[in-house]
Amino acid sequence: MGYLSNQVVTVDAILTKKGRELLAKGDGSFKITQFALADDEIDYSLYNPDHASGSAYYGEAIEAMPLLEAFPDETQIMKYKLTTLPRGTAKLPILDLGFAAIVLKQGASLAITPQTLNYLGSSQAFESSGYVATIADARVLNTFNGVGVNTPDAAALNSTTTLGTNVSKTVIGTSINLTATTVNTLFGTNSTIQTTITVIGRDSGARLTIPVKIIQVTQ
Protein backbone atom coordinates (compact mmCIF):
# COMPACT_ATOMS: atom_id res chain seq x y z
CA MET A 1 0.00 0.00 0.00
CA GLY A 2 1.25 3.49 -0.78
CA TYR A 3 0.21 7.07 -1.35
CA LEU A 4 -0.64 8.77 -4.64
CA SER A 5 0.73 12.16 -5.60
CA ASN A 6 -1.88 14.86 -5.16
CA GLN A 7 -0.06 17.14 -7.62
CA VAL A 8 -1.68 15.47 -10.64
CA VAL A 9 -5.09 13.99 -11.41
CA THR A 10 -4.74 10.20 -11.15
CA VAL A 11 -7.18 7.40 -11.86
CA ASP A 12 -5.97 4.34 -9.94
CA ALA A 13 -8.11 1.31 -10.78
CA ILE A 14 -7.63 -2.32 -9.78
CA LEU A 15 -9.69 -5.49 -9.97
CA THR A 16 -11.17 -7.09 -6.89
CA LYS A 17 -10.66 -10.80 -6.27
CA LYS A 18 -14.05 -11.45 -7.87
CA GLY A 19 -13.10 -9.31 -10.85
CA ARG A 20 -9.86 -11.23 -11.39
CA GLU A 21 -11.79 -14.50 -11.14
CA LEU A 22 -14.24 -13.40 -13.84
CA LEU A 23 -11.47 -12.05 -16.08
CA ALA A 24 -9.55 -15.32 -15.81
CA LYS A 25 -12.54 -17.25 -17.15
CA GLY A 26 -12.15 -15.57 -20.53
CA ASP A 27 -15.77 -16.28 -21.40
CA GLY A 28 -17.02 -12.71 -21.59
CA SER A 29 -18.52 -12.75 -18.09
CA PHE A 30 -16.19 -9.92 -17.03
CA LYS A 31 -18.21 -6.79 -17.70
CA ILE A 32 -18.00 -3.58 -15.69
CA THR A 33 -21.59 -2.39 -15.25
CA GLN A 34 -21.38 -0.38 -12.01
CA PHE A 35 -18.91 1.66 -10.01
CA ALA A 36 -18.85 3.47 -6.68
CA LEU A 37 -17.11 6.56 -5.34
CA ALA A 38 -15.86 7.03 -1.79
CA ASP A 39 -14.02 9.61 0.29
CA ASP A 40 -12.43 7.44 2.99
CA GLU A 41 -9.26 9.52 3.27
CA ILE A 42 -10.95 12.91 3.62
CA ASP A 43 -11.11 14.60 7.01
CA TYR A 44 -13.79 17.26 6.57
CA SER A 45 -13.03 18.76 9.97
CA LEU A 46 -10.00 20.35 8.28
CA TYR A 47 -12.28 22.65 6.23
CA ASN A 48 -11.53 26.11 7.58
CA PRO A 49 -14.06 28.88 6.78
CA ASP A 50 -11.96 31.24 8.94
CA HIS A 51 -8.80 30.97 6.82
CA ALA A 52 -7.00 34.32 6.81
CA SER A 53 -6.42 34.18 3.04
CA GLY A 54 -10.09 34.02 2.11
CA SER A 55 -12.59 31.55 0.68
CA ALA A 56 -10.22 30.17 -1.98
CA TYR A 57 -8.20 28.62 0.86
CA TYR A 58 -11.00 27.19 3.02
CA GLY A 59 -10.32 23.66 1.72
CA GLU A 60 -6.54 24.02 1.35
CA ALA A 61 -5.71 21.44 4.03
CA ILE A 62 -8.16 18.91 2.57
CA GLU A 63 -6.83 19.37 -0.97
CA ALA A 64 -3.27 18.75 0.29
CA MET A 65 -4.13 15.41 1.91
CA PRO A 66 -2.50 12.32 0.33
CA LEU A 67 -4.69 9.66 -1.26
CA LEU A 68 -4.18 5.92 -0.81
CA GLU A 69 -3.46 3.56 -3.67
CA ALA A 70 -6.36 1.26 -4.44
CA PHE A 71 -6.33 -2.17 -2.80
CA PRO A 72 -9.03 -4.91 -2.76
CA ASP A 73 -9.89 -5.13 0.93
CA GLU A 74 -13.50 -4.13 1.61
CA THR A 75 -12.83 -3.90 5.34
CA GLN A 76 -10.27 -1.11 4.80
CA ILE A 77 -11.30 0.79 1.67
CA MET A 78 -14.53 2.13 0.13
CA LYS A 79 -16.08 2.20 3.59
CA TYR A 80 -17.71 5.59 3.10
CA LYS A 81 -19.30 5.62 -0.34
CA LEU A 82 -20.73 8.76 -1.87
CA THR A 83 -24.48 8.59 -2.38
CA THR A 84 -27.20 10.73 -3.93
CA LEU A 85 -30.04 11.60 -1.55
CA PRO A 86 -33.27 13.47 -2.30
CA ARG A 87 -33.02 17.28 -2.33
CA GLY A 88 -33.98 18.73 1.03
CA THR A 89 -32.67 15.77 3.06
CA ALA A 90 -31.96 17.16 6.52
CA LYS A 91 -30.66 14.02 8.23
CA LEU A 92 -28.33 11.32 6.98
CA PRO A 93 -29.88 7.83 6.85
CA ILE A 94 -28.68 5.37 9.47
CA LEU A 95 -29.24 1.64 9.87
CA ASP A 96 -30.98 -0.20 12.66
CA LEU A 97 -30.29 -3.95 12.73
CA GLY A 98 -32.21 -4.57 15.92
CA PHE A 99 -28.98 -5.62 17.64
CA ALA A 100 -25.99 -3.74 19.04
CA ALA A 101 -24.07 -7.03 18.91
CA ILE A 102 -24.83 -10.60 17.86
CA VAL A 103 -24.14 -13.47 20.27
CA LEU A 104 -24.90 -17.02 19.13
CA LYS A 105 -24.23 -20.45 20.57
CA GLN A 106 -22.83 -23.08 18.23
CA GLY A 107 -25.46 -24.19 15.72
CA ALA A 108 -27.92 -21.44 16.68
CA SER A 109 -29.64 -19.41 13.97
CA LEU A 110 -30.72 -15.79 13.66
CA ALA A 111 -32.46 -13.65 11.04
CA ILE A 112 -31.52 -9.96 10.72
CA THR A 113 -34.05 -7.62 9.12
CA PRO A 114 -32.37 -4.21 8.73
CA GLN A 115 -34.31 -0.95 8.68
CA THR A 116 -33.15 2.44 7.49
CA LEU A 117 -33.92 5.43 9.67
CA ASN A 118 -34.29 9.02 8.39
CA TYR A 119 -34.75 7.83 4.82
CA LEU A 120 -37.11 9.27 2.18
CA GLY A 121 -38.93 11.34 4.76
CA SER A 122 -39.76 8.32 6.92
CA SER A 123 -38.65 7.64 10.47
CA GLN A 124 -37.94 4.06 9.41
CA ALA A 125 -38.13 2.22 6.12
CA PHE A 126 -37.08 -0.97 4.34
CA GLU A 127 -34.97 -0.28 1.25
CA SER A 128 -36.48 -1.76 -1.89
CA SER A 129 -33.09 -2.79 -3.28
CA GLY A 130 -32.22 -4.55 -0.03
CA TYR A 131 -29.01 -4.59 1.95
CA VAL A 132 -25.47 -5.84 1.41
CA ALA A 133 -24.12 -7.80 4.39
CA THR A 134 -20.48 -8.84 4.79
CA ILE A 135 -19.21 -11.22 7.47
CA ALA A 136 -15.50 -10.57 8.05
CA ASP A 137 -14.65 -14.24 8.75
CA ALA A 138 -16.99 -16.67 7.00
CA ARG A 139 -15.64 -19.65 9.00
CA VAL A 140 -17.63 -18.67 12.09
CA LEU A 141 -20.94 -19.39 10.33
CA ASN A 142 -22.32 -22.61 8.87
CA THR A 143 -24.80 -20.66 6.76
CA PHE A 144 -24.90 -17.01 5.75
CA ASN A 145 -27.37 -15.93 3.10
CA GLY A 146 -29.72 -13.17 2.12
CA VAL A 147 -33.36 -13.50 1.08
CA GLY A 148 -35.87 -11.14 -0.47
CA VAL A 149 -33.86 -9.79 -3.42
CA ASN A 150 -34.29 -11.92 -6.54
CA THR A 151 -31.68 -10.62 -8.97
CA PRO A 152 -28.83 -12.54 -10.69
CA ASP A 153 -26.21 -10.58 -8.71
CA ALA A 154 -27.88 -11.37 -5.40
CA ALA A 155 -28.31 -15.05 -6.30
CA ALA A 156 -24.63 -15.32 -7.29
CA LEU A 157 -23.41 -13.82 -4.03
CA ASN A 158 -25.80 -15.83 -1.88
CA SER A 159 -24.65 -19.10 -3.45
CA THR A 160 -20.88 -18.58 -3.06
CA THR A 161 -18.84 -20.81 -0.75
CA THR A 162 -15.50 -20.11 0.95
CA LEU A 163 -14.11 -23.64 1.39
CA GLY A 164 -13.48 -23.07 5.09
CA THR A 165 -10.85 -20.37 4.58
CA ASN A 166 -10.42 -17.23 6.66
CA VAL A 167 -12.06 -14.83 4.22
CA SER A 168 -15.05 -12.53 4.18
CA LYS A 169 -18.33 -13.35 2.49
CA THR A 170 -20.93 -10.93 1.14
CA VAL A 171 -24.64 -11.55 0.55
CA ILE A 172 -27.62 -9.43 -0.53
CA GLY A 173 -31.18 -9.46 0.78
CA THR A 174 -33.91 -7.65 2.65
CA SER A 175 -33.31 -10.18 5.43
CA ILE A 176 -30.03 -11.87 6.35
CA ASN A 177 -29.92 -15.39 7.82
CA LEU A 178 -27.06 -16.62 10.00
CA THR A 179 -26.30 -20.01 11.56
CA ALA A 180 -23.30 -20.32 13.88
CA THR A 181 -20.60 -22.87 13.11
CA THR A 182 -20.59 -26.31 14.70
CA VAL A 183 -16.87 -26.85 14.02
CA ASN A 184 -15.09 -27.15 17.38
CA THR A 185 -11.55 -26.93 16.01
CA LEU A 186 -12.03 -23.24 15.22
CA PHE A 187 -12.15 -22.43 18.92
CA GLY A 188 -8.78 -23.92 19.86
CA THR A 189 -8.38 -23.28 23.58
CA ASN A 190 -10.92 -20.44 23.54
CA SER A 191 -14.57 -20.67 24.53
CA THR A 192 -15.61 -17.99 22.02
CA ILE A 193 -14.65 -16.76 18.56
CA GLN A 194 -15.41 -13.28 17.29
CA THR A 195 -15.72 -11.36 14.05
CA THR A 196 -17.82 -8.49 12.68
CA ILE A 197 -20.71 -8.08 10.28
CA THR A 198 -21.12 -4.96 8.14
CA VAL A 199 -24.48 -4.06 6.60
CA ILE A 200 -24.94 -1.37 3.92
CA GLY A 201 -28.20 -0.04 2.50
CA ARG A 202 -28.07 -0.45 -1.30
CA ASP A 203 -30.22 2.65 -1.89
CA SER A 204 -29.24 4.93 0.98
CA GLY A 205 -25.57 4.02 1.42
CA ALA A 206 -26.10 3.90 5.20
CA ARG A 207 -23.56 1.60 6.85
CA LEU A 208 -23.31 -0.17 10.20
CA THR A 209 -20.77 -2.63 11.63
CA ILE A 210 -21.48 -4.69 14.75
CA PRO A 211 -19.53 -7.45 16.53
CA VAL A 212 -20.45 -11.13 16.23
CA LYS A 213 -19.56 -13.63 18.96
CA ILE A 214 -19.96 -17.40 18.71
CA ILE A 215 -19.99 -19.33 22.00
CA GLN A 216 -18.71 -22.90 22.07
CA VAL A 217 -21.15 -25.49 23.39
CA THR A 218 -19.34 -28.02 25.53
CA GLN A 219 -20.65 -31.55 25.99
C-alpha positions as CSV (number, residue, x, y, z in Angstrom):
1,M,0.0,0.0,0.0
2,G,1.3,3.5,-0.8
3,Y,0.2,7.1,-1.4
4,L,-0.6,8.8,-4.6
5,S,0.7,12.2,-5.6
6,N,-1.9,14.9,-5.2
7,Q,-0.1,17.1,-7.6
8,V,-1.7,15.5,-10.6
9,V,-5.1,14.0,-11.4
10,T,-4.7,10.2,-11.2
11,V,-7.2,7.4,-11.9
12,D,-6.0,4.3,-9.9
13,A,-8.1,1.3,-10.8
14,I,-7.6,-2.3,-9.8
15,L,-9.7,-5.5,-10.0
16,T,-11.2,-7.1,-6.9
17,K,-10.7,-10.8,-6.3
18,K,-14.1,-11.5,-7.9
19,G,-13.1,-9.3,-10.9
20,R,-9.9,-11.2,-11.4
21,E,-11.8,-14.5,-11.1
22,L,-14.2,-13.4,-13.8
23,L,-11.5,-12.0,-16.1
24,A,-9.6,-15.3,-15.8
25,K,-12.5,-17.3,-17.2
26,G,-12.1,-15.6,-20.5
27,D,-15.8,-16.3,-21.4
28,G,-17.0,-12.7,-21.6
29,S,-18.5,-12.8,-18.1
30,F,-16.2,-9.9,-17.0
31,K,-18.2,-6.8,-17.7
32,I,-18.0,-3.6,-15.7
33,T,-21.6,-2.4,-15.2
34,Q,-21.4,-0.4,-12.0
35,F,-18.9,1.7,-10.0
36,A,-18.8,3.5,-6.7
37,L,-17.1,6.6,-5.3
38,A,-15.9,7.0,-1.8
39,D,-14.0,9.6,0.3
40,D,-12.4,7.4,3.0
41,E,-9.3,9.5,3.3
42,I,-11.0,12.9,3.6
43,D,-11.1,14.6,7.0
44,Y,-13.8,17.3,6.6
45,S,-13.0,18.8,10.0
46,L,-10.0,20.4,8.3
47,Y,-12.3,22.6,6.2
48,N,-11.5,26.1,7.6
49,P,-14.1,28.9,6.8
50,D,-12.0,31.2,8.9
51,H,-8.8,31.0,6.8
52,A,-7.0,34.3,6.8
53,S,-6.4,34.2,3.0
54,G,-10.1,34.0,2.1
55,S,-12.6,31.6,0.7
56,A,-10.2,30.2,-2.0
57,Y,-8.2,28.6,0.9
58,Y,-11.0,27.2,3.0
59,G,-10.3,23.7,1.7
60,E,-6.5,24.0,1.4
61,A,-5.7,21.4,4.0
62,I,-8.2,18.9,2.6
63,E,-6.8,19.4,-1.0
64,A,-3.3,18.8,0.3
65,M,-4.1,15.4,1.9
66,P,-2.5,12.3,0.3
67,L,-4.7,9.7,-1.3
68,L,-4.2,5.9,-0.8
69,E,-3.5,3.6,-3.7
70,A,-6.4,1.3,-4.4
71,F,-6.3,-2.2,-2.8
72,P,-9.0,-4.9,-2.8
73,D,-9.9,-5.1,0.9
74,E,-13.5,-4.1,1.6
75,T,-12.8,-3.9,5.3
76,Q,-10.3,-1.1,4.8
77,I,-11.3,0.8,1.7
78,M,-14.5,2.1,0.1
79,K,-16.1,2.2,3.6
80,Y,-17.7,5.6,3.1
81,K,-19.3,5.6,-0.3
82,L,-20.7,8.8,-1.9
83,T,-24.5,8.6,-2.4
84,T,-27.2,10.7,-3.9
85,L,-30.0,11.6,-1.6
86,P,-33.3,13.5,-2.3
87,R,-33.0,17.3,-2.3
88,G,-34.0,18.7,1.0
89,T,-32.7,15.8,3.1
90,A,-32.0,17.2,6.5
91,K,-30.7,14.0,8.2
92,L,-28.3,11.3,7.0
93,P,-29.9,7.8,6.8
94,I,-28.7,5.4,9.5
95,L,-29.2,1.6,9.9
96,D,-31.0,-0.2,12.7
97,L,-30.3,-4.0,12.7
98,G,-32.2,-4.6,15.9
99,F,-29.0,-5.6,17.6
100,A,-26.0,-3.7,19.0
101,A,-24.1,-7.0,18.9
102,I,-24.8,-10.6,17.9
103,V,-24.1,-13.5,20.3
104,L,-24.9,-17.0,19.1
105,K,-24.2,-20.4,20.6
106,Q,-22.8,-23.1,18.2
107,G,-25.5,-24.2,15.7
108,A,-27.9,-21.4,16.7
109,S,-29.6,-19.4,14.0
110,L,-30.7,-15.8,13.7
111,A,-32.5,-13.6,11.0
112,I,-31.5,-10.0,10.7
113,T,-34.0,-7.6,9.1
114,P,-32.4,-4.2,8.7
115,Q,-34.3,-1.0,8.7
116,T,-33.2,2.4,7.5
117,L,-33.9,5.4,9.7
118,N,-34.3,9.0,8.4
119,Y,-34.7,7.8,4.8
120,L,-37.1,9.3,2.2
121,G,-38.9,11.3,4.8
122,S,-39.8,8.3,6.9
123,S,-38.7,7.6,10.5
124,Q,-37.9,4.1,9.4
125,A,-38.1,2.2,6.1
126,F,-37.1,-1.0,4.3
127,E,-35.0,-0.3,1.3
128,S,-36.5,-1.8,-1.9
129,S,-33.1,-2.8,-3.3
130,G,-32.2,-4.6,0.0
131,Y,-29.0,-4.6,2.0
132,V,-25.5,-5.8,1.4
133,A,-24.1,-7.8,4.4
134,T,-20.5,-8.8,4.8
135,I,-19.2,-11.2,7.5
136,A,-15.5,-10.6,8.0
137,D,-14.7,-14.2,8.7
138,A,-17.0,-16.7,7.0
139,R,-15.6,-19.6,9.0
140,V,-17.6,-18.7,12.1
141,L,-20.9,-19.4,10.3
142,N,-22.3,-22.6,8.9
143,T,-24.8,-20.7,6.8
144,F,-24.9,-17.0,5.8
145,N,-27.4,-15.9,3.1
146,G,-29.7,-13.2,2.1
147,V,-33.4,-13.5,1.1
148,G,-35.9,-11.1,-0.5
149,V,-33.9,-9.8,-3.4
150,N,-34.3,-11.9,-6.5
151,T,-31.7,-10.6,-9.0
152,P,-28.8,-12.5,-10.7
153,D,-26.2,-10.6,-8.7
154,A,-27.9,-11.4,-5.4
155,A,-28.3,-15.0,-6.3
156,A,-24.6,-15.3,-7.3
157,L,-23.4,-13.8,-4.0
158,N,-25.8,-15.8,-1.9
159,S,-24.6,-19.1,-3.4
160,T,-20.9,-18.6,-3.1
161,T,-18.8,-20.8,-0.8
162,T,-15.5,-20.1,1.0
163,L,-14.1,-23.6,1.4
164,G,-13.5,-23.1,5.1
165,T,-10.8,-20.4,4.6
166,N,-10.4,-17.2,6.7
167,V,-12.1,-14.8,4.2
168,S,-15.0,-12.5,4.2
169,K,-18.3,-13.3,2.5
170,T,-20.9,-10.9,1.1
171,V,-24.6,-11.5,0.5
172,I,-27.6,-9.4,-0.5
173,G,-31.2,-9.5,0.8
174,T,-33.9,-7.7,2.7
175,S,-33.3,-10.2,5.4
176,I,-30.0,-11.9,6.3
177,N,-29.9,-15.4,7.8
178,L,-27.1,-16.6,10.0
179,T,-26.3,-20.0,11.6
180,A,-23.3,-20.3,13.9
181,T,-20.6,-22.9,13.1
182,T,-20.6,-26.3,14.7
183,V,-16.9,-26.9,14.0
184,N,-15.1,-27.2,17.4
185,T,-11.5,-26.9,16.0
186,L,-12.0,-23.2,15.2
187,F,-12.1,-22.4,18.9
188,G,-8.8,-23.9,19.9
189,T,-8.4,-23.3,23.6
190,N,-10.9,-20.4,23.5
191,S,-14.6,-20.7,24.5
192,T,-15.6,-18.0,22.0
193,I,-14.6,-16.8,18.6
194,Q,-15.4,-13.3,17.3
195,T,-15.7,-11.4,14.0
196,T,-17.8,-8.5,12.7
197,I,-20.7,-8.1,10.3
198,T,-21.1,-5.0,8.1
199,V,-24.5,-4.1,6.6
200,I,-24.9,-1.4,3.9
201,G,-28.2,0.0,2.5
202,R,-28.1,-0.4,-1.3
203,D,-30.2,2.6,-1.9
204,S,-29.2,4.9,1.0
205,G,-25.6,4.0,1.4
206,A,-26.1,3.9,5.2
207,R,-23.6,1.6,6.8
208,L,-23.3,-0.2,10.2
209,T,-20.8,-2.6,11.6
210,I,-21.5,-4.7,14.8
211,P,-19.5,-7.5,16.5
212,V,-20.4,-11.1,16.2
213,K,-19.6,-13.6,19.0
214,I,-20.0,-17.4,18.7
215,I,-20.0,-19.3,22.0
216,Q,-18.7,-22.9,22.1
217,V,-21.1,-25.5,23.4
218,T,-19.3,-28.0,25.5
219,Q,-20.6,-31.5,26.0
